[in-house]
Amino acid sequence: MAKRNNKVGADNPFFELVRDVSSLLVGARSREIEKALDDCLAKLGEYFDVQHVALGQISSSGELLPSLRMWGDVAAIDFLAADPPGPEMVAYFIRNGSLTWNCLEDLDELPQWREHCRQVGALNGSMWLHRDFGSYVEGIAMSGLTPKVWPEDTVDCLRVVGDVLFNAFYRQRADIALEQAFAEIQHLKDKLEVENETLRQEVDVLHADDELIGKSHVFRASIFQAEQVAPTDSTVLLLGETGTGKGLLARRIHELSGRSQRPMVTVNCAALPSSLIESELFGHEKGAFTGAMTQKVGRFELADGGTIFLDEVGDLPTELQAKLLRVLQDQEFERLGSSTTRTVDARVIAATNRDLDRLIEQGEFRADLYYRLGVFPIRAPALRERRGDIPLLVWFFISELQHRLGRNFDEVSAKAMAALTDYDWPGNVRELKNIVERAMILSSGSVLQLGDWFSSGLHEINVVSFQPHERAGETIEEVERAHMEKVLVECGWKIRGEGGAAERLGLKRTTLQSRMKKLGIERPTI
């Protein structure tokens, strides 16, 4: 083989090789470096007229590890299936820093390495040690299919090119690790922002009443059941009328559980349109549907390690009940627009004021979901079932509200307390709090009184107060609003199901909710 010109200069072929390799790698971004490395290995193979070039690794015990990058005509050969190089070869490699053979006979001192080279067809080769990591070494290796005489400067050339190649490889690994770390930080940041917003909402909603007040047997029995099931991870179903404190029972169960250090995330299944509930529960990917401009983390993911409270679960659309059942059974789900299955560890507490047995008969609720949710049912008693607790609740609300209202009360008149105790409270504790607040605003002096506005027919008075009235010259929108309000009042503001406003108006539930939002119709509070 003719001796090459080793004089450094622009006309030196090796100088041109180094220049080409450097130019390919210097400007390459992290995701482009793999292709650039392959191109550089190809140029190196062509320059030295060999069939195989690799950035490789060998364990200290002499086992060949998967190549970092590899090029050549023999790349299809299973190098790892051949006999290993052996510890003697590794020791020699570390001791000398390089190893070159013109033919297999040159490897007689390293019989295990010679046999490996024979099996893979490396009849000549040259290797340079880049780094010794203790448990393994790595370097650059070249080999050919026929014997050849290697130039004396081969190892020096490998040292120069090898440093460039490995530095680029390390840079790529560092860049990718940095990108992954940044992506993880961004994901955690986004999740934390959503979680914080959710927790702020939870504080506002669930901590409005922060104590379970009552001494009646039926009420203490429900609290005792909640405290019994709290330390377990069993699913709990809270049953009872609106305003009976099911949310407070759910909070008590969460706070007494082993998940209390993680959030309790609430979803009101009746307050969200059916088109949004799936995204709210399970999240969605960017572009999953029209308007999905960013990725959204679902409530189940936010509740991972904690508790998810599904309020008004009886209003969950039937098409989503199967997906909820799957999460309960397998702890698995997919975000909208994604085929990736995610797992979640969230305890489920559900609540409803509806008769689920009747809904099952009507085909509006899945029986298997009911059995899965009803592992441990707890009934929250109506306020009329625990009238003895009403005086306690009245004074609790007075002490809670008087600072905010700037009013102080030393006494509740006997007549007022008797009227409050005798009333049936269709709105339960929530209605009682509203009435107490109204009485505090209207009472003069330090004695809480009930005026003529309070009577056993209070709910009828309220209904009348919200009746729409006729006006001359109404617009179409005003007529539509008035008619919808009239039907909603007559239906007791029940929207869906048999006898609901949607059925009366001949509209889909989602269409009615959309029209109510557009017209600014909201259910009045007492």
C-alpha positions in Angstrom: 0.0 0.0 0.0 1.4 3.4 -1.0 2.5 5.6 1.9 0.2 8.5 2.4 1.1 12.1 2.7 1.0 12.8 6.4 2.1 16.4 6.2 -0.5 18.7 7.8 -2.0 21.1 5.3 -5.0 21.7 3.2 -3.9 19.1 0.6 -3.5 16.3 3.2 -6.3 13.7 2.7 -6.5 13.1 6.4 -6.8 16.8 7.1 -9.7 16.9 4.6 -11.3 13.9 6.5 -11.1 15.7 9.8 -12.4 18.9 8.3 -15.4 17.0 6.7 -16.2 15.2 10.0 -16.0 18.3 12.0 -18.2 20.3 9.7 -20.8 17.6 9.7 -20.9 17.5 13.5 -20.4 21.1 14.6 -23.5 22.5 13.0 -25.7 19.5 13.8 -28.6 19.9 16.3 -29.1 17.1 18.9 -31.7 15.3 16.8 -29.5 15.4 13.7 -26.3 14.1 15.3 -27.2 10.4 14.8 -27.3 10.9 11.0 -24.2 13.1 11.1 -22.3 10.4 13.1 -23.3 7.7 10.6 -22.1 9.9 7.7 -18.8 10.5 9.6 -18.3 6.7 10.2 -18.9 6.1 6.5 -16.3 8.7 5.5 -13.8 7.1 8.0 -14.5 3.6 6.5 -14.0 4.9 3.0 -10.7 6.7 4.0 -9.2 3.5 5.5 -10.8 1.2 3.0 -12.5 -1.1 5.6 -16.0 -2.6 5.7 -16.9 -1.9 9.3 -16.5 1.1 11.7 -18.1 1.4 15.2 -18.2 3.4 18.3 -18.2 0.4 20.6 -18.2 -0.8 24.2 -16.8 -3.9 25.9 -17.4 -4.9 29.6 -14.4 -5.4 31.9 -15.2 -9.1 31.9 -14.8 -9.3 28.2 -18.4 -9.2 27.0 -19.2 -7.2 23.9 -21.9 -4.7 24.5 -24.3 -3.2 21.9 -22.5 -0.6 19.7 -23.3 3.1 20.3 -23.1 3.7 16.5 -22.2 1.3 13.7 -21.6 1.5 10.0 -20.5 -1.0 7.3 -21.2 -3.9 5.0 -21.1 -6.3 7.9 -23.5 -4.4 10.1 -26.0 -7.2 9.6 -23.7 -9.7 11.4 -24.8 -10.5 14.9 -21.6 -9.5 16.7 -23.2 -10.2 20.1 -23.9 -13.8 19.2 -20.3 -14.5 18.5 -17.8 -15.7 21.2 -17.0 -12.8 23.5 -13.7 -10.9 23.2 -12.5 -12.2 26.6 -11.0 -10.4 29.6 -7.4 -10.9 28.3 -8.2 -8.8 25.3 -9.8 -6.0 27.5 -6.7 -6.0 29.8 -4.4 -5.8 26.8 -6.6 -3.0 25.3 -6.5 -1.0 28.5 -2.8 -1.5 29.0 -1.7 -0.5 25.5 -4.5 2.0 24.6 -4.9 0.4 21.1 -4.9 -2.8 19.2 -4.1 -3.4 15.5 -3.9 -6.6 13.5 -3.1 -7.1 9.8 -4.3 -10.7 9.9 -5.7 -13.2 12.4 -2.2 -14.7 13.0 -1.3 -11.4 14.7 -3.8 -12.2 17.4 -2.2 -15.5 18.6 -1.6 -14.0 22.0 -5.3 -13.3 22.4 -6.9 -16.5 21.3 -10.5 -15.7 22.5 -10.4 -12.3 20.6 -9.0 -14.1 17.5 -11.9 -16.6 17.5 -14.4 -13.7 17.9 -12.8 -11.9 14.9 -12.8 -15.1 12.9 -16.5 -15.6 13.5 -17.5 -12.1 12.5 -15.1 -11.9 9.6 -12.9 -9.2 11.0 -9.7 -10.5 9.4 -7.9 -7.1 9.9 -8.6 -4.3 12.3 -7.6 -1.4 14.4 -9.0 -0.1 17.7 -8.3 2.9 19.9 -9.4 3.2 23.5 -11.2 6.4 24.3 -12.3 5.9 27.9 -12.0 3.3 30.7 -15.2 3.5 32.9 -14.1 0.6 35.2 -17.0 -1.7 34.5 -16.6 -1.2 30.8 -14.4 0.5 28.2 -15.4 2.3 25.0 -13.5 3.2 21.9 -13.5 3.3 18.1 -12.9 0.2 16.0 -12.5 -0.6 12.3 -12.2 -3.9 10.6 -12.0 -5.4 7.1 -12.9 -8.7 5.4 -9.4 -9.4 4.1 -5.9 -9.2 5.5 -4.2 -5.8 5.0 -1.2 -3.8 6.2 -2.3 -0.9 8.4 -0.3 2.4 8.1 1.9 3.4 11.1 -0.2 6.5 11.8 -3.5 4.6 12.0 -3.9 4.9 15.8 -3.0 8.6 15.8 -5.7 9.2 13.1 -8.2 7.2 15.2 -7.3 9.3 18.2 -8.0 12.6 16.4 -11.2 11.5 14.7 -12.4 9.5 17.8 -12.3 12.5 20.1 -14.4 14.5 17.6 -17.0 11.6 17.3 -17.3 10.8 20.9 -17.6 14.5 21.9 -20.4 14.8 19.5 -22.1 11.7 20.8 -21.8 12.9 24.4 -23.2 16.2 23.4 -26.2 14.6 21.8 -26.9 12.5 24.9 -26.6 15.5 27.2 -28.9 17.5 24.9 -31.6 14.8 24.8 -31.4 14.3 28.6 -31.7 18.1 29.0 -34.7 18.2 26.7 -36.4 15.3 28.5 -35.7 16.9 31.9 -37.2 20.2 30.6 -40.2 18.5 29.2 -40.7 16.7 32.5 -40.4 20.0 34.4 -42.8 21.7 32.1 -45.3 18.8 32.5 -45.0 18.9 36.3 -45.3 22.7 36.2 -48.5 22.5 34.0 -49.9 19.8 36.2 -49.1 21.8 39.4 -50.8 24.9 38.0 -54.0 22.9 37.2 -53.8 21.2 40.5 -53.4 24.5 42.4 -56.4 26.0 40.5 -58.4 22.9 41.3 -57.4 23.1 45.0 -58.4 26.8 45.1 -61.8 25.9 43.8 -62.0 23.0 46.3 -61.2 25.4 49.2 -63.9 27.8 48.1 -66.6 25.2 47.5 -65.9 22.4 50.0 -64.7 24.4 52.9 -67.6 26.8 52.9 -69.0 24.6 55.7 -66.0 23.1 57.5 -67.8 21.1 60.2 -70.4 18.4 60.4 -72.8 19.7 63.0 -75.3 17.5 64.7 -76.0 15.1 67.6 -78.9 13.2 66.4 -78.6 9.4 66.2 -79.3 9.2 62.5 -76.7 11.8 61.6 -74.0 10.4 63.9 -74.7 7.0 62.4 -73.8 8.3 58.9 -70.6 10.0 60.3 -69.7 6.7 62.1 -70.0 4.8 58.8 -67.8 7.4 57.1 -65.1 7.1 59.7 -65.3 3.3 59.5 -64.7 3.2 55.7 -62.2 6.1 55.6 -59.0 4.1 56.4 -59.7 1.7 53.6 -59.4 2.4 49.8 -63.0 1.1 49.2 -65.2 3.0 46.8 -68.0 4.9 48.7 -71.4 5.9 47.4 -73.1 8.8 49.3 -76.9 8.9 48.9 -79.2 11.7 50.0 -81.2 14.7 49.0 -79.6 18.0 47.8 -78.1 20.0 50.6 -77.7 17.2 53.1 -73.9 17.5 53.4 -72.7 14.7 51.1 -69.7 16.8 50.1 -68.7 17.3 53.7 -69.0 13.5 54.3 -66.7 13.0 51.3 -64.2 15.5 52.7 -64.3 13.7 56.1 -63.6 10.3 54.5 -60.7 11.8 52.5 -59.2 13.6 55.5 -59.3 10.4 57.6 -57.8 8.2 54.9 -54.1 7.4 54.1 -54.5 9.7 51.0 -55.1 12.9 53.0 -51.8 14.4 52.0 -52.8 14.3 48.3 -55.7 16.4 46.9 -59.4 15.5 46.8 -60.5 16.5 43.3 -64.3 17.2 42.7 -66.3 16.8 39.5 -69.9 17.9 39.5 -71.3 15.5 36.8 -74.5 17.5 36.5 -72.9 20.9 36.0 -70.9 20.0 32.9 -72.3 19.5 29.4 -72.0 15.9 28.2 -69.6 17.0 25.5 -67.1 18.3 28.1 -67.4 15.7 30.9 -65.1 13.1 29.2 -62.4 15.7 28.6 -62.8 16.9 32.2 -62.5 13.4 33.7 -59.8 12.0 31.4 -58.1 15.0 29.8 -57.4 15.4 26.1 -54.5 15.9 23.7 -53.9 19.0 21.7 -56.1 18.9 18.6 -58.3 16.1 19.9 -61.3 18.1 18.9 -62.3 21.6 17.7 -61.1 24.1 20.3 -58.5 21.8 21.9 -55.7 24.2 21.5 -53.5 22.7 24.3 -53.1 19.5 26.1 -55.4 19.1 29.2 -54.7 17.0 32.2 -57.9 15.2 33.4 -59.4 15.2 36.9 -58.5 11.5 37.3 -54.8 12.3 36.7 -54.9 15.2 39.1 -56.3 12.8 41.7 -53.6 10.2 41.3 -52.6 9.1 44.7 -55.5 11.0 46.2 -59.3 11.0 46.0 -61.8 11.9 43.3 -65.3 12.9 44.3 -67.9 12.4 41.6 -70.8 14.5 42.7 -74.2 13.9 41.1 -72.9 10.8 39.5 -76.5 9.8 38.6 -76.4 12.5 36.0 -73.4 11.0 34.2 -74.2 10.4 30.5 -74.7 6.7 29.7 -72.0 6.8 27.1 -69.4 7.7 29.7 -70.5 5.2 32.3 -68.6 2.4 30.6 -65.4 4.4 30.7 -65.9 5.1 34.3 -66.5 1.5 35.0 -63.2 0.6 33.3 -61.3 3.1 35.5 -62.9 1.6 38.6 -62.1 -2.0 37.5 -58.7 -1.7 35.9 -57.4 1.8 36.9 -56.8 2.5 33.2 -58.0 5.1 30.7 -57.0 7.1 27.6 -57.1 10.8 27.1 -59.3 12.1 24.2 -57.2 12.0 21.0 -54.6 9.6 22.4 -54.1 5.9 22.1 -51.7 5.7 25.0 -53.2 3.8 28.0 -52.6 5.5 31.3 -52.9 4.1 34.8 -54.2 6.0 37.8 -54.4 5.2 41.5 -57.3 7.3 42.8 -59.9 6.5 45.4 -63.5 7.1 44.1 -66.2 8.6 46.3 -69.5 9.2 44.4 -72.6 11.0 45.5 -76.1 11.3 44.1 -79.6 12.6 45.1 -81.3 10.5 42.5 -82.9 7.0 42.8 -80.3 4.9 41.0 -82.5 1.8 41.2 -85.2 3.6 39.2 -82.6 4.9 36.7 -81.4 1.3 36.2 -85.0 0.2 35.4 -85.3 3.1 33.0 -82.0 2.2 31.3 -80.3 5.4 32.2 -77.7 4.0 34.6 -75.6 0.8 34.2 -76.3 -1.9 36.8 -72.7 -3.0 36.8 -71.5 0.5 37.5 -74.0 0.8 40.3 -72.6 -2.4 41.9 -69.1 -1.2 41.5 -69.8 2.3 43.1 -72.0 0.9 45.8 -69.3 -1.1 47.6 -70.0 0.9 50.8 -73.2 3.1 50.6 -73.8 5.8 53.2 -77.1 7.7 53.4 -76.9 11.3 54.4 -80.2 12.0 56.3 -82.5 14.8 55.3 -82.7 17.8 57.8 -86.4 17.0 58.6 -85.2 13.6 59.8 -83.0 15.2 62.4 -85.0 18.2 63.6 -83.2 18.1 67.0 -80.0 19.3 65.2 -81.6 22.5 63.8 -80.9 24.7 66.9 -77.2 23.6 66.8 -77.0 24.4 63.1 -78.7 27.8 63.5 -76.2 28.9 66.1 -73.3 27.5 64.1 -74.4 29.6 61.1 -74.9 32.7 63.2 -71.4 32.4 64.7 -70.0 31.8 61.2 -71.8 34.6 59.4 -72.0 37.4 62.0 -68.4 38.6 61.4 -68.9 38.8 57.7 -72.3 40.5 58.0 -71.1 42.8 60.8 -74.0 41.8 63.1 -74.0 40.3 66.6 -76.8 38.2 67.9 -77.3 37.1 71.5 -80.5 35.3 71.2 -82.9 33.6 68.7 -86.6 34.2 69.5 -88.5 31.2 70.7 -91.1 31.8 67.9 -88.4 31.9 65.3 -86.7 28.7 66.5 -90.0 26.9 66.7 -90.8 27.9 63.1 -87.3 26.8 61.9 -87.7 23.5 63.7 -91.2 22.8 62.3 -90.3 23.6 58.7 -89.7 20.6 56.4 -86.6 22.1 54.7 -86.8 20.7 51.1 -83.4 22.3 50.5 -82.0 20.8 53.7 -78.9 22.3 55.5 -78.0 24.5 52.5 -81.5 26.1 52.6 -81.3 26.5 56.4 -78.0 28.5 56.1 -79.5 30.8 53.5 -82.6 31.4 55.6 -80.5 32.2 58.7 -78.3 34.6 56.7 -81.5 36.3 55.4 -82.9 36.6 58.9 -79.7 38.1 60.2 -79.8 40.8 57.5 -83.4 41.6 58.2 -83.5 41.4 62.0 -82.9 44.5 64.1 -81.2 44.4 67.4 -79.5 41.4 68.9 -82.4 38.9 68.8 -82.8 36.9 65.6 -86.4 37.2 64.3 -88.3 35.7 61.4 -90.5 38.1 59.6 -93.7 37.5 57.6 -91.6 36.5 54.7 -91.0 33.1 56.4 -93.8 30.6 56.5 -94.4 26.9 56.0 -95.1 27.8 52.3 -91.8 29.6 51.8 -90.9 27.5 48.7 -94.2 28.6 47.1 -93.4 32.3 47.8 -90.0 31.8 46.3 -91.5 30.2 43.2 -93.9 33.1 42.7 -91.1 35.6 43.1 -89.3 34.1 40.2 -92.3 33.8 37.9 -91.7 35.7 34.6 -94.2 38.5 33.9 -95.8 39.7 30.7 -94.4 42.9 29.1 -95.6 44.7 26.1 -93.2 44.9 23.1 -91.0 41.9 24.1 -88.2 40.7 21.8 -88.1 37.1 20.6 -85.2 36.5 23.0 -87.2 37.9 25.9 -90.2 35.7 25.1 -88.0 32.6 24.9 -86.3 33.5 28.2 -89.6 34.0 29.9 -91.1 30.8 28.6 -88.0 28.8 29.6 -88.0 30.3 33.1 -91.7 29.4 33.5 -91.2 25.8 32.5 -88.1 25.5 34.6 -89.9 26.9 37.7 -92.8 24.5 37.1 -90.4 21.6 36.9 -88.6 22.7 40.0 -85.5 23.5 37.9 -85.2 19.8 37.0 -83.5 19.8 33.5 -83.1 16.1 32.5 -85.1 12.9 32.9 -88.8 12.2 33.0 -90.8 15.3 33.7 -87.8 17.5 33.3 -87.8 20.9 31.5 -85.9 19.5 28.5 -88.7 16.9 28.0 -91.4 19.6 28.4 -89.7 21.9 25.9 -89.0 19.1 23.4 -85.3 19.8 23.5 -82.1 17.8 24.2 -80.7 18.4 27.6 -77.5 19.8 26.2 -79.4 22.1 23.8 -81.5 23.4 26.7 -78.3 24.0 28.9 -76.7 25.8 25.9 -79.8 28.1 25.5 -79.9 28.8 29.2 -76.3 29.9 29.2 -76.8 32.1 26.1 -80.0 33.7 27.6 -78.4 34.2 31.0 -80.8 31.9 32.8 -79.5 30.7 36.2 -81.2 28.8 38.9 -82.1 31.2 41.7 -80.7 30.7 45.2 -82.9 31.2 48.3 
